[in-house]
Amino acid sequence: MVTQTKSILVIEPRTGAVRDLARKPIEIDCEEVWRQISNYLDNEVGPDLRAIMAAHFKDCAHCSAIRDGTRNVVKLVGDGKAFEIPGGAGQRFYTKLDHYLATRQPKKRHR
């Protein structure tokens, strides 16, 4: 006995790629990606979650940028060439971050 699955093919408007929605992978939201990104970079997530996150990175430029930035920070801190940050820089950073977080408008989630 042969089981047939129906395909639902769509063309991605941004890339022109053809996707089969019937075989669409499980999705993950951006916030969960952010929670797991360190584990992802350290290869401490299971193969299923790794595949789901990799698929998310292909479709989400924002999360891909966060992944790349996190990877760069880990490289910089881990290479032994750390540098001294000028006094007060940390406080200025946190002041700006607090202001940004208090005034930002919620964005639509990318999926």
C-alpha positions as CSV (number, residue, x, y, z in Angstrom):
1,M,0.0,0.0,0.0
2,V,1.4,3.4,-1.0
3,T,0.4,6.5,1.0
4,Q,0.4,9.7,-0.9
5,T,0.9,13.1,0.7
6,K,-0.5,16.2,-0.9
7,S,2.0,18.9,-1.6
8,I,1.1,22.6,-1.1
9,L,3.8,24.5,-3.0
10,V,4.3,28.2,-2.6
11,I,6.8,30.6,-4.0
12,E,8.6,32.8,-1.5
13,P,8.1,36.4,-2.7
14,R,11.5,37.5,-1.3
15,T,13.7,34.7,-2.7
16,G,11.6,33.0,-5.4
17,A,12.3,29.7,-3.6
18,V,9.6,27.0,-3.8
19,R,8.5,25.6,-0.5
20,D,6.3,22.6,0.3
21,L,4.0,23.8,3.1
22,A,2.9,20.2,3.8
23,R,6.4,19.4,4.8
24,K,7.1,22.7,6.7
25,P,9.4,22.2,9.7
26,I,8.2,23.0,13.2
27,E,8.6,26.7,13.8
28,I,10.2,28.4,16.8
29,D,9.6,32.0,17.8
30,C,12.4,34.6,18.1
31,E,12.3,34.8,21.9
32,E,13.0,31.1,22.2
33,V,15.8,31.4,19.7
34,W,17.3,34.2,21.8
35,R,17.1,32.0,24.9
36,Q,18.8,29.1,23.2
37,I,21.4,31.0,21.1
38,S,24.3,30.4,23.5
39,N,23.5,26.7,23.7
40,Y,23.2,26.6,19.9
41,L,26.6,28.2,19.4
42,D,28.2,25.9,22.0
43,N,26.6,22.9,20.2
44,E,24.6,22.0,23.3
45,V,21.2,21.7,21.8
46,G,19.8,18.4,20.5
47,P,19.7,17.7,16.7
48,D,16.0,18.4,16.4
49,L,16.2,21.9,18.1
50,R,19.4,22.6,16.1
51,A,17.6,21.9,12.8
52,I,14.6,24.0,13.8
53,M,16.9,26.9,14.8
54,A,18.9,26.6,11.6
55,A,15.6,26.8,9.6
56,H,14.6,29.9,11.6
57,F,17.9,31.6,10.9
58,K,17.4,31.1,7.2
59,D,14.1,33.0,7.4
60,C,14.8,35.6,10.1
61,A,17.5,38.2,9.4
62,H,17.1,39.7,12.9
63,C,17.9,36.4,14.7
64,S,20.7,35.7,12.2
65,A,22.3,39.0,13.1
66,I,21.9,38.3,16.8
67,R,23.5,34.8,16.2
68,D,26.4,36.4,14.3
69,G,26.9,39.1,16.9
70,T,26.9,36.7,19.7
71,R,29.4,34.5,17.9
72,N,31.7,37.5,17.4
73,V,31.5,38.5,21.1
74,V,32.4,35.0,22.1
75,K,35.4,35.0,19.8
76,L,36.5,38.4,21.0
77,V,36.3,37.5,24.7
78,G,37.7,34.1,24.2
79,D,40.8,35.0,22.2
80,G,42.8,36.3,25.2
81,K,43.2,39.7,23.6
82,A,40.6,41.4,25.9
83,F,41.0,45.1,26.3
84,E,40.2,47.6,29.0
85,I,36.9,49.5,28.7
86,P,37.1,53.1,29.6
87,G,35.7,54.1,33.0
88,G,32.0,55.0,32.9
89,A,31.4,53.3,29.5
90,G,29.4,50.5,31.2
91,Q,27.2,52.9,33.0
92,R,26.6,55.0,29.8
93,F,25.7,51.8,28.0
94,Y,23.2,50.6,30.6
95,T,21.6,54.1,30.7
96,K,21.1,54.1,26.9
97,L,19.9,50.5,27.0
98,D,17.4,51.3,29.8
99,H,16.1,54.3,27.8
100,Y,15.8,52.3,24.6
101,L,13.9,49.5,26.3
102,A,11.6,52.0,28.0
103,T,10.7,53.8,24.8
104,R,10.7,51.1,22.1
105,Q,7.6,50.0,20.3
106,P,6.9,46.3,20.2
107,K,7.8,44.8,16.8
108,K,5.9,42.1,15.0
109,R,7.6,38.7,15.4
110,H,9.4,37.2,12.5
111,R,8.5,33.6,11.7
